[in-house]
Amino acid sequence: VQLQASGGGLVQAGGSLRLSCAASGRTFSGYTVAWFRQTPGKERDFVAAIRWNGGHTYHADSVKGRFTISRVSAENLVNMQMNSLRLEDTAVYSCAASRTVILSQIRVPSAYAYWGPGTLVTVSS
């Protein structure tokens, strides 16, 4: 599975962006798709995940109420709407996918087999 993230950019604090993760080669059916973010010198942090089958979603506490992960079945896309962006949301955001991710591992980067190149989100004051 090849993943491609898009939608990053520069936005002022309080603004919004929508990231998209697309898969080529196969559909997301049966996969768990997640977003992680990383800043220089730090480890990847879990942001949100969605079970494609069933649509169950999971969000990090730091983004609950501001970010929403969703699926667009007709387009085989996973979107993440990011509202009320803060300076500390600045990071490279990457999408990841895997067929078998148990709940206890859903926030763990190593649980995901496929990764796409990241997209930079910069939040300015």
N, C-alpha and C positions, 0 to 999 in steps of 0.2 A: 504494500500500500504506500503510495506516495502522497504526502500531505503538503498542502500549500496554504500558508496563512496570509491574510491580507487585511487591509483596513487601518493599519497603524498610521501615525502621523503626529503632528504638533497641535496641541489644544490647550486652551487656557484652563486654569483651575475652575472647577464648577461646570465645565463643558462635558460633551459627550462624544463618544466614538463607538463604532460597531466593528468588531473584528469578525472575520469569517475564516473558516477552515474547510477546505475542499479536499476531497480524495480523488485520486485518479487510479484507474485500474480495477476498482471494485466499489461496491456501495458500502456505506457505514452499517448496514444491517448486521446485527449481532455484535457490534463493537461498543466499547466504552470510549468516548472521546473527551479529552480534557484539555484545559488551558493551564499552562504554567508560565511563570514570569521570572526573570533573572536580571539582576543588576550587577555591575562589575565587582568582582571580588566576593560575591555572595553565592549561596547555593540557589538552585531553582526552588521557587515556592509554588505550591499548588494554589490555583485560583478558583477553578470550577470544573465540573465534569458532568457528563450526561450519559445515561444508558440509552443507546439508540432505540433498542426494543423496550418499549414501556415508557420511555421519556423521563425516568427518574433523574432528578438533578441534585447536585451537591455544590455548595459554595463555601469558600473560606470565610471565616468570621469577618475578616478585614474588608470583605467586599459585599457581604450580605446587605441587601436593601439598595445597593448601588449597581451591581453587575447582575446580569441575567443571561444564563446560557440557554440556548434553545436549538432545536433542530428544524431544518427545512427539508422535509422528506422529498418533495418534488425536485429539489435541486441538489440533493445529497450534500447538504451544507450543515455545518454547525456554526451558529453565530453566537457572539457574546456582546450584548449591549452593555456599554459601560457609561454610566451616568454619574454626575456629581464627582467628576475626577479630581483627584488630589495630587499634590506634588509627589507624594510618596508612591503613587501608582506608576510613575515613570519607570520603564523597564523594557526589556525585550520580551515579548510575549510569543510563546510557541505552543502549537497544538500537538497533541499526541494521541495515539489510538492503540487499542489492543483488544483482542477478542475476549480474553479471560482476565478480568480484574476483579478480585474479590473485594468486598466492601472495606475490609480493614486496610487494604493497600491502595485504595482509590486516590489517596493524596500523595502517593509515593512515586516519584519519577521513574524508578527502576521497574515499576510494574507495567510500563508501557513499552511496547515493542517498536512502534513506529513514531517517528518524529519528523516534523517539517521544519524548514528554516524559519527563524523567528521574524517578527515584525516589530519595529521599534515604536513605542508609544512614549511621547514626551509631553509632560504636563508642565506648563509654565505659569508663573505667578502674574 
